[in-house]
Amino acid sequence: MSLIKEELQTSKKNLTQRRIVTNDIDLDDLKNGEIIVQIENFAFTSNNVTYGVAGEMMGYWQFFPTMNDPENIWGCIPMWGFAEIKYSNNKELEVGERLFGYFPASNILTLKPIKISQKTFIDGEEHRKELPPVYNNYIRLNNEDNYNKNNDNIRALLFPLHITSFCLCDYLQNENYLGAEQVIIVSASSKTAIGLAQGLQSEEKKPEIIGLTSKRNSEFVKSLNSYDQIYSYDDLGDININNSSVMVDMAGNREILGKLHSSLGNHMLKCITVGMTHWDNETTADDAMGQLMNRDRTEFFFAPDHIQKRISDWGTDGYNKKTTSFMDARAEQSKNWMNIKEVSGLNNFLDTYDEVIQGDINPNEGIIVNI
C-alpha cells in the first residue's frame, strides 16, 4: 500500500520561486519505531520568511529533506502546526493521537520518535540529530494538561513568535536593557515585535519603547497602545538620536538599518537582528546581520540558544511556568487585534504564499493553512 505525499518546495536562492511536488510513499518502507503523521494545518507568518532567508546559515533547510530534488536546489520551509498519527510502527504511539510541532508544508511526514514521555517526544531521524532540540520536540496533545482545541489556531500562529518575544524580553531585562534610554523596535507591526513591546510594557522599570513601521501600518500599531512612541520609516529624522539606544530589528531592511546606524552613531549600544522579512533576491542573512552596518555592535538573536540556557538555569518546570505565563498574557491580548484567515489546501495557499514573500502582509491577520 502506498500514500501520495504532496509538499511545497521553495528555491533556496530565491524564495519567490516555489513548486508543489508529489510522490508515492510505500508503507512497507516504514521502519521499526517510525510513524507517519497526517498534517492537519499550519500557520504561515513573516517568521517563516526568516526561516527561508536564513535557511543555509541557521540550518532550517535540514529539517525536512525535499523529494524529487537530485540537485538539492529546493527546500521545505518549516511551519508550526498540528498533525494526527495515521500509521504507527511504534509500540508507544497509537494511531489517532494528535501532535503539535514543527512540520513542512506537506500533507504527511515520517517521524522516528525517541525519548518518548507521556507528554512529548523527540524526532530522532538522523538528519535532525544535530539541530536545535526545541525544533525537534513534539507535544502529545492527548496527554496535555488543560488542552483546548479551540486555541489551536492562536497557538500555531503565536507560539513560535511569542517564544522569541519572551526570550528577547528576558534577555533585555536580564541585561538591564544594556543601559539604554530607549528600545527601538523595527517592524513594529510584526507579531513578534508586538509580543516584545507588550512584554516590555508590563515591566515597571523600562526604557521608552519606540516602534518603527510603515505609514500604512501606523494606525494599526497606534491602536495597540503597546509603544510609547511610533514613527513611520519616512520620519526617521524625528527620532531622538541623542538617547542611548538598543535596536531590535525584525525586518532586515538594509536601507533603514543603515540610516539608523549612521544617525545614532555611538548612541547605538547594540542592534539585535531577529527577523529578515524585508528581503530581495540580493539579500543574504549576512546582510541582515549587519555586514553593511556597524557589525561590531550587531548580533543575530537565535532564540533556541536562549531557550536552552534558561532551561539549564531554571529547569524545565521553571522555564515552562515563566513562558506559559508570558504567552497566555500575549494570547489574551491578541484577541483584541488579530483576525484569522484560513486557506484550504496547498494549491490555494500559493497565492497567499506569494503575497507574504513579497511583503504584502496585513499586520492584523493570521494565516492558517488547512491541509
N, C-alpha and C positions, 0 to 999 in steps of 0.2 A: 504493500500500500504506500502511496506517496501523497505528499501535500504540495500545493503550489505556494511558493514563497514569493512575496512581492515587496520590493524595497525601493525607497527613494535614494538616489545617489547624487552627490554633488561633486563637481570638479574641485580638486584640491587647490588648484591655482586660480580659479575664477568661480566664485560662489554663485554667479548668475547662471552658470551652465548646470543644468540638472537633468536627470532622466529617471524613469521608473523601469526597473529590471525585474523579470520574473524567472523562476527556476523551480524544478521539481526537487523536493526533499524526500528521500526514501526513508520511511520509518524503520526499516530493517537496519539502517545505519546508526540508530540511536544507541549510544554506548551505555554500559552499566553505570548507573549513578546520574545519568543525564535526564533532563526533562525538556519538553517543548511547550512553550507558552504561546497563547494567542493574545496579541496585544489588543487591548480594548480601545485605548485612546492615549493621547499625549498632548502636552502643552507646547506651544511654539512662541518664543519671545525673543527679544533682542539678545538675551543671554545665549541663545543657540547660535546666533550670528558670531558671537565671540568664540564659541567652540570651533566654528568653521575657520575663522581668521587665524586662530592660534592652534589649529589642528596639528601642524607639524611640530611646532615649538613645545607644546604642552602635552602632546601625546593623545589628543582627542580622537584622531583617526584610528588609533589602535584598538579601540573598544569593540568595534563591530566590523570585521573584515568584509569587504564587498564581494558580491557574486559577479561572475562573468566579467572579470576585470584583470586580464592577464598582464597588462602593463602597469597596474597599480596606480592609475591616474585618477580614480574616483574614490570618494569617501562617503561614509554614512555619518551625518551629524547626529550626535547623541541627543535624546529627548528624555524628559521626565514624564512618567505616566503609569498606567495600570495594565495588568495582564492577568490572564487566567491559565492555570496549568491544564493543558489539553491531553498531553501524553506524558506518562511518568515511568521511567526505568530506575526510580529511586525509592527505596522502601520507606523513607521518612517523609515523602511528599506525595500527596494524593491529587488525583485529577479533580478539578473543580475549585481548588484553592486559589485565592486571588492574591496578587502581589503588587507592591508599589516600588518603583525604582527606575533605573537607567535603561533605556531601550533605543533601538534605531527606529527610524521612520519606516516601519515594516508591519506586516501582519502577523508574523511568527518569529520566534527566536529560540535557539537551543542554548540551554544553560547547564552548567555542571556544578550543582550546589555542593559546597563544603562548609565546614564549621556551622552546621545546622543547629540552631537553637529553636526554642518554642516560638520565638517572635521574628527571627531573622535568619538569613544565610548569606554566604559569600559565593559569587560565581568564581569557580576555580579553573575556568578554561585557561590553557597555558598562555595564550596571547594577552591575558589580562593580569597575569601574575605580578608584574612589576608596577601596575598602575595604582593610583591613589585608592586606598580601601573604601573611602566614603562613596566612591562611584561604583564599587563592586558589590555593595551591600543591598540586599532586597528585603523589604518588610513583608512579613506574612500577615496579611490583614485579618484573616480569620481568627488570629490569636492576639490581635492588638487591643489594648485596653481602651474602652470608650470610643471605638472606631465608629464613624458616622459616614456612610456612603454619600450623603448629601453634600459633604465637603470635599469630594474628590477633585472637582474642577479647580477650586481655590488652592487645594494642596499641590496639584500638578503645576499650577501657574506660579505660585508664590514660594513654595518650599525651597527650591534651589536659589531663588533670588534673595529671599529674606535670610537664608543661612549666610549668604555673603554679606548682607546688610548687618546682621548680628556680629559677624567676625570683624567687620570694619569698625562698628561702634565699639566693640570690646577692645580692639587694637588701639584706637584713638584715645579712649578713656584710660586705658592702662598706661599709655604713654603721656598722659596729661595733655593730650592734644598737641604734643611736641612744643608746647609753649605758645601756640598760635592764638592770635586775637580773633581770627575768623577762619572758618572752614568753607572753602569754595567748592561746590559740587557741580560738575559739568555734566550736562544732560539731565537736568533736574526732573524731567518728566518721566524718566525711566523708572520701572518698578523697583529696581534695586536702590536707586537714588531716593525714591520716596520712602522706602523702608529705613534707609540710613538716616534721612532727615527726621523722620518720626521718632526713631530710636534715640537720636541725639537730643531732640526736643524734650524727651521725657526725663533728662538729667538736669539737676539743679544748676551745677557749676559747669557751664559750657561756653565756648566762644560763640560769636554770631554765626549763624548758619546762612550762607549765601547760595542761592540757586541760580544757575545759568541755563537758559533754554532758548528755543526758537521763538520768534514772535507769535507764530500760530499756536504755540502751546502755552504761552504766557498766562492767559486767563485760566486755563485748566490748573496750572501749577499754583497760581494765586488762590484758587478755590480750595486747595488742600489745607491751607493755613499751617504748613509744615516748615516753612522757611521764614527767616527774619527779614531777608531782602531778596528780591528776584530781579534779575536783569536779563534782557534778551542778548543774543550774540551780537546784535547790531549796536549795543550800548555798553560794550566792554570798558569804554573810557570812563564810565560813571562809577566804576568800582573803586573803592578806597585802596589805592596801591601802597599806602604808607603803613597799613596794618600788617603785622606778621601773619602769614597765611599758610595753611595746608590746603592743597588742591586734591580733590578726589575726582578722577576723570572716568566717566562711564562711556565715553564715546570714541576716543582715539582720533579726534579731528585735528590734524597736524596744524592747520592754519590757526585755529582758536588757541590751541596749546602754545604755539609759537608766540602769539601776541601776549598771552598771559605771562609766559615765562619772561618775556622781554620787559613788559611793563612793571611786573612785580620785582624783578631783579633779586637782590639779596633778601628782600622781604618774603620771598617764597622759601619756606623752610623745607617743604617736601611736596612732590607731586606723586600721588598714588594712582597708578593706572589700573583700572579694574576691567572695563569693557572696551570693545572695539567695534561699535556699531556704525560709526561714520567712516566707512572704508570705501576704497575704489580698487580697480584692478591693479594699481601700482602700490597699494598699501601693503605693508608686511607687519607682522607682530613687532618686529624691531622698531619700526617707525612709531607705532603706538606706544612703545615703551620709552620713547624719548630720544631716539637716535638723533633726531633733528632739533632736540630741545636741550635743556640743562640736564644732561644724563646723570651727572653726579648726584643730583637731588631727585631723580625719578626712579621709581621702582614699581615692578609689576606685583600686584597683590594676588596671591594664589590661596584662595580660601581653604582648600583641603589641608594645606600645611598648617594653617592656624587652627583648624579643627583638631588635627592630631595633637598639636601642642596642648590645647585646652583639655582634651580627653586625658592626656597624661597628667596635667595639673590638677584637674578636678575629679577625675574618674568618670566613667561612662554615665553613672546616675546623676552626678553633679552637672555634667555637660548637658544631658538631656533635660534636666529641670530648668536650667537657665535658658536654653534655646527654645524650649516649649513655651515658656512664659513670654519671651520676646515675640515668637511667631504667632501665638494666639492673639496678642495685642495688635499686631500688624494686620492679621487676617480680619479681625473685627473692624479695624479702621478702613480696610479695603472695600467693605460693603457699601461705604458711602460714595465711592467713586468708580469702581470697576464694573464694566459691562462685559459679559462673557459671550463671545461669538463662537458658535460651533460649526465645524466643517465636517462633511461626511465623505470619507474615502480619500486615498492618496491622490487620485486624479483630480478631484475637486480642490485639493489642497494646493495644487501647483500655482494657481493664480495668487493665492494668499502668500505662499512662499516667496514668489517674485516680488510682491509689494513690500514685504518685510525686509528682504535682502537689499532692495533699493532704498530703504529708509522711509518708506511710506507707512508709518506706524501711527495708529490712533492711540494716544497715550492712555486713554481710559478704557481701552479694550483689551480683553484677554482671550487669546485664540486657543481653542481646544479642537483637536482633530480626532474624530471618531473613526475607527477602522472597521 
